[in-house]
Amino acid sequence: MLSAGARCAPSGSTAEAHVAALRKQLPVTISARLRRAVTDGDLNASADISLIAAYYTTVLDGLAQRAADGESRQTLLKVAEHAMDAWPGLTGPAGAAPAPRSRA
């Protein structure tokens, strides 16, 4: 979604710069929230915050693009669900296998 605005704006425009700034802010915002989770004891201090933020920023960018291209809500939700399946592997001890999730 943030890229859609940039595609519609003239090159070098204020709108394009604003959208680019928003895109750059997303991993910063995610990283800040993850650091707070470490401080609160909700996330292992050894978790690679930069990697997790990059992963979920990429997923969110992809979901936004697919939504803009008309992908179904059901498919987008399924993709988001699978992205969350990566959470245990991203946040657990190195080499730990992710625990399977129930798909009710």
HUDASUL-V609335 format. One record per backbone hydrogen bond with DSSP energy under -0.5 kcal/mol. CO is the residue of the C=O (numbers start at 1). NH is the residue of the N-H. If there is no record, write none. Layout:
<<CO/NH> <CO/NH>>
This chain:
<<1/5> <2/6> <3/7> <4/8> <5/9> <10/13> <13/17> <14/18> <15/19> <16/20> <17/21> <18/22> <19/23> <20/24> <21/25> <22/26> <23/27> <24/28> <25/29> <26/30> <27/31> <28/32> <29/33> <30/34> <31/35> <32/36> <33/37> <34/38> <35/39> <36/40> <37/42> <37/43> <38/41> <44/47> <47/49> <48/52> <49/53> <50/54> <51/55> <52/56> <53/57> <54/58> <55/59> <56/60> <57/61> <58/62> <59/63> <60/64> <61/65> <62/66> <63/67> <64/68> <65/69> <66/71> <67/70> <72/76> <73/77> <74/78> <75/79> <76/80> <77/81> <78/82> <79/83> <80/84> <81/85> <82/86> <83/86> <84/87> <86/90> <87/91> <88/92> <90/48> <93/96> <102/104>>
